[in-house]
Amino acid sequence: MACGLLANLTLAQVNAQVGQIALNAVQALNQGAELQTFVAGGTGVLTAAPISMASGDATTMVNAIYDLYVLNQIMNGNGWVAANGTITLATGTGLNFMTNINNLVGTGVH
């Protein structure tokens, strides 16, 4: 006997939920990449008025935004070599997570 949240789950509900999760992930990583241009010059934009963020917090924020940018690059199959050498992806390796995600959310959505 089925019970709980999955008791009466339909195919339409599964399709909608998975598609929405994929779309949310793509949008979040794209927004993170867009933020990278905002903080590309470093922490100055965050520590100056009117934002006036504390220096340590600004450094944490810039580093987090950079990480989102890197994830976006990896997600889209762009070549990437991390500064510490732990991630190496060459352009054209075929490692593009968007191929299957586009099938779920539709091409051109992101």
WOPETA-V128857 format. One record per residue. N is the residue number from 0. RES is the residue in one small letter. PSI is psi in whole degrees, 0 to 359 (NA if undefined). Layout:
n=N res=RES psi=PSI
n=N res=RES psi=PSI
//
This chain:
n=0 res=m psi=125
n=1 res=a psi=142
n=2 res=c psi=170
n=3 res=g psi=201
n=4 res=l psi=336
n=5 res=l psi=3
n=6 res=a psi=316
n=7 res=n psi=32
n=8 res=l psi=134
n=9 res=t psi=165
n=10 res=l psi=318
n=11 res=a psi=320
n=12 res=q psi=318
n=13 res=v psi=312
n=14 res=n psi=314
n=15 res=a psi=317
n=16 res=q psi=312
n=17 res=v psi=318
n=18 res=g psi=319
n=19 res=q psi=319
n=20 res=i psi=315
n=21 res=a psi=316
n=22 res=l psi=317
n=23 res=n psi=319
n=24 res=a psi=314
n=25 res=v psi=313
n=26 res=q psi=318
n=27 res=a psi=315
n=28 res=l psi=325
n=29 res=n psi=320
n=30 res=q psi=322
n=31 res=g psi=319
n=32 res=a psi=322
n=33 res=e psi=323
n=34 res=l psi=332
n=35 res=q psi=323
n=36 res=t psi=330
n=37 res=f psi=322
n=38 res=v psi=15
n=39 res=a psi=330
n=40 res=g psi=1
n=41 res=g psi=202
n=42 res=t psi=349
n=43 res=g psi=319
n=44 res=v psi=333
n=45 res=l psi=329
n=46 res=t psi=340
n=47 res=a psi=159
n=48 res=a psi=146
n=49 res=p psi=354
n=50 res=i psi=311
n=51 res=s psi=45
n=52 res=m psi=145
n=53 res=a psi=146
n=54 res=s psi=314
n=55 res=g psi=320
n=56 res=d psi=322
n=57 res=a psi=320
n=58 res=t psi=315
n=59 res=t psi=316
n=60 res=m psi=313
n=61 res=v psi=319
n=62 res=n psi=320
n=63 res=a psi=318
n=64 res=i psi=320
n=65 res=y psi=319
n=66 res=d psi=319
n=67 res=l psi=320
n=68 res=y psi=314
n=69 res=v psi=315
n=70 res=l psi=321
n=71 res=n psi=317
n=72 res=q psi=317
n=73 res=i psi=316
n=74 res=m psi=322
n=75 res=n psi=6
n=76 res=g psi=20
n=77 res=n psi=147
n=78 res=g psi=141
n=79 res=w psi=135
n=80 res=v psi=117
n=81 res=a psi=153
n=82 res=a psi=324
n=83 res=n psi=3
n=84 res=g psi=9
n=85 res=t psi=338
n=86 res=i psi=125
n=87 res=t psi=112
n=88 res=l psi=124
n=89 res=a psi=142
n=90 res=t psi=137
n=91 res=g psi=9
n=92 res=t psi=349
n=93 res=g psi=1
n=94 res=l psi=88
n=95 res=n psi=107
n=96 res=f psi=347
n=97 res=m psi=343
n=98 res=t psi=307
n=99 res=n psi=325
n=100 res=i psi=321
n=101 res=n psi=328
n=102 res=n psi=332
n=103 res=l psi=320
n=104 res=v psi=351
n=105 res=g psi=139
n=106 res=t psi=151
n=107 res=g psi=5
n=108 res=v psi=326
n=109 res=h psi=NA
//
